[in-house]
């Protein structure tokens, strides 16, 4: 007769199982945004060693002093103002190499409040359900 395995003290419910699976999937997405991807590149400005330096954002492309105009926006140089904590759109496809840090590419490099809202909500969910 085969030996009986002891039952664990706690058997997860279906709800607990799905919560755990959701947390794992969500953590993977957050990790990807923060640089756990093939480019080792964070899409959150100011986080890590490699992050966007030319977001599609007019004011951050202006110098600290002096005139701000389209020449500043169209400059190939990094933005003088660092938008720490802003999230860019990210790659256009599942291939990380489709991402180019270019101020002119508003699809991949625009920063918006709705991107940040989703990111912050996901992070808050993970913290609240540790």
N, C-alpha and C positions, 0 to 999 in steps of 0.2 A: 504494500500500500504506500503511495507517495506521501512524503512528509507534507504537513499542512503549513503554509506560510502564515505568519501572524498578520492580521489586518492592521493597517496603519491606524493611529489614534484618531485621525481625522480624514474622512473621505470628502473630497471637494464636491460641492453641488455643481449642477450644470451651469448655474449663474457664476459661481466662482471660477469654473473652468474657462468660460468665455471672457470673464474679466481679466484673467491671467493671460490668455491668448491676445486680447486687445492690448494689454500693457506691453507685452513683448513686441508686438508689431509696431506699436506707437514708439516705443523706445528705439527700435531700429530706424524709424523715419527721422526721429530727432538726432540720433547719432549720425545718420547720413548727412543731414543739414549741417551739422557741426564739424564735418570733415572725415567721417568714416566712410569714404567713398574711393573710387579708383584714382581720383586726382589728389586725394588727401587735402582737399580744399574745402574750407568752411564757407557756406553761403550766407552766414551771419556776419555782417561787417564788424570788424574789431575782435573777432573770436579766433584764437589760434594764431599760427604763424603765417598762413596763407588764406587770404580772404579778399573779396572784391575791393578794389581801390578806385574804380571808375564807375560808381553807380549812376544810373540815369536819374539824376536829381539836380535841378538847376541851381539851387542855392548852395549846395555843397561843392559845386564846381567853381564858385566865385572865390577870389582871393580875400584874405582877411581885411585888407585895406585896398582902396582904389576902386576903379570902375569894374562893374560886373556886366558882361555883355556876351553875345554869342561866340565871340572868340574864345572866351573862357570855357564855355560849354563844349565847343568843338576841339579844344586842346587835346592832344594825345597823352598829356601828363595826368598823373593821379589827381583826384580831387583834393584841393587844399583842406577842405573840411571833412573830417572822418565822422560818418554817421554811425557811431558805435551802437550796436544792437539792432540796426535795420537789417531786414531780410530781403535779399534780391530774389527775383523770380526763379533763377536756377536754369539748368540745362533744358533745351527744347525737346529732348528725347531721353530715353532711358540710358543712352550713352553719355556719360559724364563729359566726354571729349567734345560734345556739341556746345558746351558752355564757353563763351569768350567774354572776358572782362572788358567790355566796350561800352562807353557812355552812350553811343549811338544806338545800341541794341536795347530798345525799351522792353522787349519781350523777356529777355533773360536777365537784364540788369536794372529794371525798374524796382524801386522800393515803394511799397504801399502799406497803408494801415491794415488792410485786410490780410495780407501775408503775415504781418506781425501778430495780428489778433489770433489767427489760427495757431501759430507757433506758440504763443504765450498760453493759449487755452490748453493745448496739448501738454505743454510743460507743467502747467498747474495741475492737470489731471494726474500726471505721473507722480508728482510730489504728494498730492493728496491721497493717492492710493498705494503708497509704498508699503 
